[in-house]
Amino acid sequence: MTDHNSLKLTQQMNANCYYSQMSENKEKSYPVRQVEVEEGYQGQRLDNFLLAMLKGVPKSYVYRIVRKGEVRVNKGRTKVSYRLQHGDIVRIPPVRLADRDSPVRPGERTLENLKQSILYEDKRLIILNKPSGLAVHGGSGLKFGVIEALRSMRPGEKELELVHRLDRDTSGCLMVTKRRSALRTLHELLRSNGVDKRYLALVAGRWEKDRETVDAPLAKNLLQGGERVVRVDPQGKEALTRFRVVERFSDATLVEAELMTGRTHQLRVHLAHLGTPILGDDKYGNNLANRRMKKQGLKRLFLHARSLSFDWTEEVGRLKVEAPLEPTLEQLLERLRR
């Protein structure tokens, strides 16, 4: 396809929901496309860009087509972590998805809970207190996540996009933009450590130090069966976390974590590396400690994105948003105090 036939990004975004109905196999088909990146998307990671372009495609599929070289940027192979530049030409290969009779709509209870979870909103941004157990987006067997639910709840908002991600079992502050310009601004702030992100975690064991800094590089690995895990590895990517003790209990410690980098599972792996894994963590945690805490009422990962703080618009100035712990976690802490 020549540059003359390349479609501008805005045209492609308006055509995101386009599909051709296949009469025999009832599949939804995205044809091959050449997309020119406009100014509003410069700086965005390639994988996030593709997820926005290919609604409903699992993240694992996006990683696979990039790894196999089916996605090209300026006619060359690249990685999912590549940050797009204004004027880049992205080749998106044909993609087919099983078609549904109608779009999946979350239940009214889910939509109402999500509405009640909104902590802050203006013309450009929504910050909500994501519940534990709800993924940020659909895919990999999940029919919907936060972003799909928000789009269903706000059909008039055509540019809703996730700014960042939280693990499915992690609760707390999650940012969603309503304008492409806001998405670009926040991505730039995240890259330059302009966003102060604080987490609360209840960990096994008792810390003697009041503060701890972990500078341990992380690398992704795959176990048998395809389960993704992350490990401390000298050859991995830089990962830095600062911890501060909030409260001590007889056999557990509540800590606040400040993320200086944003690696996958960073907090969970760094705390396990210290020998005090997060309670309720079935991937990196201590099974015995988890069973003991489950008897106290902990039925989820005790990891919560507590607050976000950053310089926002001239009218707002420095914006700080805090997400309260869910009642079950507060009740658990009260039991531990007793």
C-alpha positions as CSV (number, residue, x, y, z in Angstrom):
1,M,0.0,0.0,0.0
2,T,1.4,3.4,-1.0
3,D,1.6,6.4,1.3
4,H,-1.1,8.0,-0.8
5,N,-3.5,5.2,0.4
6,S,-2.4,5.4,4.0
7,L,-5.2,6.5,6.4
8,K,-4.7,9.1,9.0
9,L,-4.9,8.1,12.6
10,T,-8.2,10.0,13.2
11,Q,-9.8,8.1,10.3
12,Q,-8.6,4.8,11.7
13,M,-9.9,5.6,15.2
14,N,-13.3,6.4,13.8
15,A,-13.2,3.1,12.0
16,N,-12.1,1.0,15.0
17,C,-15.5,-0.6,15.2
18,Y,-15.6,-1.5,11.5
19,Y,-15.8,-5.1,10.6
20,S,-16.8,-7.3,7.7
21,Q,-19.4,-10.0,8.5
22,M,-18.2,-13.3,7.1
23,S,-21.3,-15.3,6.1
24,E,-19.8,-18.7,6.6
25,N,-17.6,-18.6,9.8
26,K,-19.2,-15.4,11.4
27,E,-15.9,-13.8,12.1
28,K,-15.0,-10.1,12.7
29,S,-12.2,-9.1,10.4
30,Y,-9.8,-6.1,10.6
31,P,-8.1,-5.7,7.2
32,V,-4.5,-4.9,6.8
33,R,-3.9,-1.2,7.4
34,Q,-1.2,1.4,7.1
35,V,-1.7,4.0,9.8
36,E,0.1,7.3,10.0
37,V,0.7,8.4,13.6
38,E,-0.6,11.8,14.3
39,E,0.6,14.2,16.9
40,G,-1.9,13.1,19.6
41,Y,-0.3,9.7,19.8
42,Q,3.4,10.4,19.7
43,G,5.2,8.9,22.6
44,Q,2.7,6.1,23.1
45,R,4.0,2.5,23.4
46,L,3.4,0.4,20.3
47,D,1.5,-2.3,22.3
48,N,-0.9,0.2,23.8
49,F,-1.5,1.8,20.4
50,L,-2.3,-1.6,18.9
51,L,-4.7,-2.5,21.7
52,A,-6.6,0.8,21.0
53,M,-6.7,0.1,17.3
54,L,-7.7,-3.6,17.6
55,K,-10.6,-3.5,20.1
56,G,-11.2,-6.9,21.7
57,V,-7.8,-8.4,20.6
58,P,-6.0,-10.1,23.6
59,K,-2.8,-8.5,24.7
60,S,-1.0,-11.8,24.2
61,Y,-2.0,-11.8,20.5
62,V,-0.7,-8.3,20.1
63,Y,2.7,-9.4,21.5
64,R,2.7,-12.4,19.2
65,I,2.1,-10.5,16.0
66,V,4.8,-7.9,16.9
67,R,7.3,-10.7,17.8
68,K,6.6,-12.5,14.5
69,G,7.3,-9.3,12.5
70,E,3.7,-9.0,11.2
71,V,3.5,-5.4,12.7
72,R,6.0,-3.0,11.0
73,V,6.9,0.6,11.9
74,N,8.3,2.5,8.9
75,K,8.7,-0.9,7.1
76,G,10.9,-2.3,9.8
77,R,10.5,-4.7,12.7
78,T,10.4,-3.3,16.2
79,K,9.5,-4.2,19.8
80,V,6.2,-3.7,21.7
81,S,8.0,-1.2,23.9
82,Y,8.8,1.1,21.0
83,R,7.4,4.6,21.5
84,L,5.7,6.0,18.4
85,Q,6.9,9.2,16.8
86,H,4.8,11.8,14.9
87,G,4.6,10.6,11.3
88,D,5.5,7.0,11.8
89,I,3.8,4.6,9.5
90,V,2.5,1.5,11.3
91,R,1.5,-1.6,9.4
92,I,-1.2,-3.5,11.2
93,P,-1.8,-7.0,9.8
94,P,-5.2,-8.6,9.1
95,V,-6.8,-9.8,12.3
96,R,-9.9,-12.0,12.7
97,L,-12.0,-12.4,15.8
98,A,-15.0,-14.5,16.6
99,D,-18.0,-12.3,16.2
100,R,-20.7,-11.9,18.8
101,D,-24.3,-11.2,18.1
102,S,-24.1,-8.0,20.1
103,P,-21.4,-6.2,22.1
104,V,-20.8,-7.4,25.6
105,R,-22.3,-5.1,28.1
106,P,-21.4,-5.3,31.8
107,G,-24.2,-5.8,34.2
108,E,-25.9,-2.8,35.8
109,R,-24.5,-3.6,39.2
110,T,-20.9,-3.6,37.7
111,L,-21.6,-0.3,36.0
112,E,-23.1,1.3,39.1
113,N,-20.1,0.1,41.2
114,L,-17.7,1.6,38.7
115,K,-19.7,4.9,38.7
116,Q,-19.4,5.0,42.5
117,S,-15.7,4.3,42.3
118,I,-14.8,7.6,40.5
119,L,-12.6,9.7,42.7
120,Y,-11.9,12.6,40.4
121,E,-13.1,13.8,37.0
122,D,-12.6,16.8,34.8
123,K,-12.9,17.5,31.1
124,R,-9.8,15.5,30.3
125,L,-9.3,12.9,33.0
126,I,-11.0,10.3,35.1
127,I,-9.4,8.7,38.2
128,L,-11.2,5.9,39.8
129,N,-10.6,3.4,42.6
130,K,-10.4,0.2,40.7
131,P,-11.9,-2.8,42.6
132,S,-9.8,-5.9,43.1
133,G,-10.7,-8.7,40.8
134,L,-11.6,-6.5,37.9
135,A,-9.1,-6.4,35.0
136,V,-8.3,-3.0,33.4
137,H,-9.2,-4.4,30.0
138,G,-10.8,-7.5,28.4
139,G,-8.9,-10.2,26.6
140,S,-7.4,-13.6,27.5
141,G,-10.8,-15.1,28.3
142,L,-12.2,-11.9,29.9
143,K,-15.2,-10.4,28.1
144,F,-14.6,-6.9,29.5
145,G,-12.5,-4.8,31.9
146,V,-12.6,-1.3,33.3
147,I,-12.1,0.4,30.0
148,E,-14.8,-1.6,28.2
149,A,-17.2,-0.9,31.1
150,L,-16.5,2.8,31.0
151,R,-17.0,3.0,27.2
152,S,-20.3,1.2,27.7
153,M,-21.3,3.6,30.5
154,R,-20.1,6.7,28.5
155,P,-21.0,6.0,24.8
156,G,-20.6,9.7,24.1
157,E,-17.0,9.7,25.1
158,K,-15.2,8.5,22.0
159,E,-11.6,8.8,23.2
160,L,-11.5,7.0,26.5
161,E,-8.1,5.3,27.0
162,L,-6.2,3.8,29.8
163,V,-3.2,5.8,30.9
164,H,-1.5,2.9,32.8
165,R,-2.4,-0.5,34.1
166,L,-2.9,-2.3,37.4
167,D,-2.9,-6.0,37.9
168,R,-6.3,-7.6,38.1
169,D,-6.0,-8.3,41.8
170,T,-4.6,-4.9,42.7
171,S,-7.1,-2.2,43.7
172,G,-6.7,1.6,43.8
173,C,-6.0,4.6,41.7
174,L,-6.4,4.1,37.9
175,M,-6.2,6.9,35.4
176,V,-8.3,7.0,32.2
177,T,-8.1,10.0,29.8
178,K,-11.0,11.5,27.8
179,R,-8.7,13.4,25.3
180,R,-5.7,12.3,23.3
181,S,-3.8,15.4,24.4
182,A,-4.3,14.4,28.0
183,L,-3.1,10.9,27.3
184,R,0.1,12.3,25.7
185,T,0.7,14.6,28.6
186,L,0.3,11.9,31.2
187,H,2.5,9.5,29.3
188,E,5.2,12.1,29.2
189,L,4.8,12.7,33.0
190,L,5.0,9.0,33.7
191,R,8.2,8.6,31.6
192,S,9.9,11.5,33.4
193,N,8.8,10.4,36.9
194,G,6.5,13.3,37.1
195,V,3.7,11.2,38.7
196,D,4.1,10.3,42.4
197,K,2.6,6.9,42.8
198,R,2.2,5.4,46.3
199,Y,1.0,1.9,47.1
200,L,0.0,0.1,50.4
201,A,1.0,-3.5,50.8
202,L,0.6,-5.9,53.8
203,V,3.6,-8.2,53.8
204,A,4.5,-11.4,55.7
205,G,7.0,-11.0,58.6
206,R,8.1,-8.0,60.6
207,W,10.4,-5.3,59.4
208,E,12.9,-3.9,61.7
209,K,14.0,-1.0,59.5
210,D,11.6,2.0,59.0
211,R,12.8,2.5,55.4
212,E,14.2,0.3,52.6
213,T,15.2,0.9,49.1
214,V,15.3,-1.9,46.6
215,D,17.4,-1.5,43.4
216,A,17.1,-4.9,41.7
217,P,16.7,-5.3,38.0
218,L,13.8,-7.5,36.8
219,A,13.4,-9.9,33.8
220,K,10.3,-11.6,32.5
221,N,10.4,-15.4,32.3
222,L,7.9,-18.1,31.3
223,L,7.2,-21.2,33.3
224,Q,5.9,-24.4,31.9
225,G,2.3,-24.0,30.8
226,G,3.0,-20.5,29.6
227,E,2.5,-18.7,33.0
228,R,4.3,-15.4,33.1
229,V,6.5,-14.7,36.0
230,V,9.1,-12.0,36.7
231,R,12.4,-12.6,38.5
232,V,15.3,-10.5,39.9
233,D,18.0,-10.8,37.2
234,P,21.3,-8.8,36.8
235,Q,20.6,-8.8,33.1
236,G,17.0,-7.5,33.5
237,K,15.7,-4.0,33.3
238,E,16.3,-1.4,36.0
239,A,13.8,-1.5,38.8
240,L,13.8,0.8,41.8
241,T,11.3,0.9,44.7
242,R,11.3,2.9,47.9
243,F,9.5,1.4,51.0
244,R,8.4,3.0,54.3
245,V,6.9,1.2,57.2
246,V,3.4,2.4,58.1
247,E,2.4,0.0,60.8
248,R,3.8,-3.2,62.4
249,F,1.8,-6.2,63.6
250,S,2.9,-9.4,65.3
251,D,3.6,-11.3,62.1
252,A,2.9,-8.8,59.4
253,T,4.0,-5.3,58.3
254,L,2.0,-2.6,56.5
255,V,4.3,-0.7,54.1
256,E,4.0,2.1,51.7
257,A,5.8,1.7,48.4
258,E,6.9,4.5,46.0
259,L,7.5,3.3,42.5
260,M,10.5,4.9,40.8
261,T,10.2,2.7,37.8
262,G,7.1,0.8,36.4
263,R,8.1,-2.8,35.7
264,T,5.6,-5.7,35.5
265,H,4.9,-7.1,39.0
266,Q,7.7,-4.8,40.4
267,L,6.3,-4.5,43.9
268,R,5.4,-8.1,44.3
269,V,8.8,-9.3,43.1
270,H,10.8,-6.8,45.1
271,L,8.9,-7.6,48.3
272,A,9.4,-11.3,47.8
273,H,13.1,-10.6,47.1
274,L,13.3,-9.1,50.6
275,G,11.9,-12.2,52.1
276,T,8.6,-10.5,53.0
277,P,6.2,-11.2,50.2
278,I,2.8,-9.6,49.9
279,L,0.1,-11.5,51.8
280,G,-2.5,-13.0,49.5
281,D,-0.1,-13.3,46.6
282,D,-0.5,-16.8,45.1
283,K,2.3,-16.3,42.5
284,Y,5.2,-14.9,44.5
285,G,3.9,-15.3,48.1
286,N,4.3,-17.6,51.0
287,N,1.7,-20.3,51.1
288,L,1.8,-20.9,54.8
289,A,1.5,-17.2,55.6
290,N,-1.3,-16.8,53.0
291,R,-3.3,-19.6,54.6
292,R,-2.8,-18.2,58.1
293,M,-4.0,-14.7,56.9
294,K,-6.9,-16.2,55.0
295,K,-8.3,-17.4,58.3
296,Q,-8.2,-13.8,59.4
297,G,-10.4,-12.9,56.5
298,L,-7.9,-12.0,53.7
299,K,-9.4,-13.3,50.4
300,R,-7.4,-11.2,47.9
301,L,-3.9,-9.8,47.2
302,F,-3.3,-7.0,49.8
303,L,-1.9,-4.5,47.3
304,H,-3.6,-1.2,46.8
305,A,-2.7,1.9,44.7
306,R,-3.1,4.4,47.5
307,S,-2.5,7.7,45.8
308,L,-1.4,9.7,42.7
309,S,0.0,13.2,42.7
310,F,1.2,15.3,39.7
311,D,1.1,18.8,38.2
312,W,-2.1,19.0,36.1
313,T,-3.8,22.0,34.5
314,E,-3.3,25.6,35.4
315,E,-6.8,25.7,37.0
316,V,-6.1,22.6,39.1
317,G,-2.4,23.0,39.8
318,R,-0.9,20.1,41.8
319,L,-3.5,17.3,41.8
320,K,-3.4,14.7,44.5
321,V,-6.0,11.9,44.6
322,E,-6.2,9.2,47.3
323,A,-8.2,5.9,47.1
324,P,-9.5,4.5,50.4
325,L,-9.0,0.9,51.2
326,E,-12.0,-1.3,50.7
327,P,-13.9,-2.2,54.0
328,T,-12.7,-5.8,54.1
329,L,-9.0,-4.7,54.2
330,E,-9.7,-2.0,56.8
331,Q,-11.5,-4.7,58.9
332,L,-8.5,-7.0,58.6
333,L,-6.2,-4.4,59.8
334,E,-8.5,-3.8,62.8
335,R,-8.4,-7.5,63.6
336,L,-4.6,-7.5,63.4
337,R,-4.4,-4.5,65.8
338,R,-6.5,-6.4,68.4
